Amino acid sequence: MAENYNDIRRAGAELIAVSVDDQSFAWSMGQTTGAKFQILSDSDKKTIAAYGIVNAAEHDGIAHPSVFILDREGKIRYMHVGKDAQDRPSDEAIIEEVKKIVNAK
């Protein structure tokens, strides 16, 4: 998604990543990858637990690869929870979902 960040913004959305890594590692990952978006730390795993996406079988509990699109009121308008790292919607599909949500107003 980093490669298509500007397209995501133009579609009317903001991109935020959540990692179970500690804050310094999440920050370092952002610097290393050149991410233009925020990478937030969920090292206590409360957020991924609240969203029901904990993958307990991987690395003592990381998140399933997931995409959530929330509207301006914070309501989940789109959700994809993948089975593994390859099970993700394309950036183009995400951008189309954002456009649908933005245009539905």
C-alpha positions in Angstrom: 0.0 0.0 0.0 2.9 2.3 0.5 3.4 2.5 -3.3 -0.2 3.6 -3.8 -0.4 5.9 -0.7 -1.0 9.0 -2.8 -3.8 7.2 -4.7 -5.4 6.2 -1.5 -5.3 9.8 -0.3 -6.7 11.1 -3.5 -9.6 8.6 -3.2 -10.5 10.3 0.1 -8.8 8.1 2.8 -6.0 8.1 5.2 -3.8 5.0 5.6 -2.6 3.9 9.1 -0.8 0.6 9.8 -0.9 -1.2 13.1 1.9 -3.5 14.2 2.2 -5.6 17.3 5.9 -4.7 17.4 7.0 -2.2 20.1 6.9 1.5 19.3 10.6 1.8 18.5 10.5 -1.1 16.0 7.3 0.2 14.4 9.0 3.6 14.0 12.1 2.0 12.6 10.1 0.0 10.1 8.5 3.2 8.9 11.8 4.8 8.4 13.3 1.8 6.7 10.4 1.4 4.3 10.0 5.1 3.6 6.4 4.8 4.6 4.5 8.1 4.3 1.8 6.9 6.6 1.7 6.3 10.3 2.7 2.9 11.7 1.2 2.5 15.2 2.4 0.1 17.9 -0.1 -2.3 19.5 2.5 -4.2 21.5 0.0 -5.1 24.2 -2.3 -6.5 21.4 -5.4 -4.8 22.7 -6.4 -3.3 19.4 -6.0 -6.5 17.4 -8.0 -8.3 20.2 -10.7 -5.7 20.1 -11.0 -6.2 16.3 -11.0 -10.0 16.6 -8.0 -10.5 14.3 -5.4 -12.2 16.6 -3.6 -15.0 14.9 -2.5 -16.9 17.9 -0.7 -19.5 15.8 1.9 -17.0 14.5 4.7 -15.6 16.6 2.9 -15.7 19.9 -0.1 -13.8 18.5 0.2 -11.3 15.7 -2.7 -9.9 13.6 -4.1 -11.7 10.6 -3.4 -9.5 7.6 -6.4 -7.2 7.7 -7.8 -4.2 6.0 -10.5 -2.0 7.7 -12.0 1.0 6.1 -13.8 3.3 8.5 -16.0 6.2 7.7 -15.6 9.6 9.3 -17.8 8.6 12.2 -15.5 5.6 12.9 -18.0 3.0 11.6 -16.4 0.0 9.8 -17.6 0.2 6.2 -15.3 -2.5 4.7 -13.3 -5.4 6.3 -11.1 -8.0 4.9 -9.3 -10.5 7.3 -6.9 -12.7 5.5 -5.9 -16.3 6.2 -2.2 -15.7 5.6 0.2 -13.0 4.3 -0.8 -13.6 0.7 -4.5 -13.3 1.4 -4.9 -9.5 0.9 -7.1 -7.4 -1.4 -5.2 -5.5 -4.1 -4.5 -1.8 -3.6 -6.8 -1.2 -6.5 -9.6 -3.0 -4.8 -9.1 -1.1 -1.6 -9.1 2.2 -3.5 -12.3 1.3 -5.2 -13.9 0.5 -1.9 -12.8 3.9 -0.5 -14.3 5.6 -3.5 -17.6 3.7 -3.0 -17.7 4.8 0.6 -16.8 8.4 -0.1 -19.3 8.7 -2.9 -22.1 7.1 -0.9 -22.6 10.3 1.1 
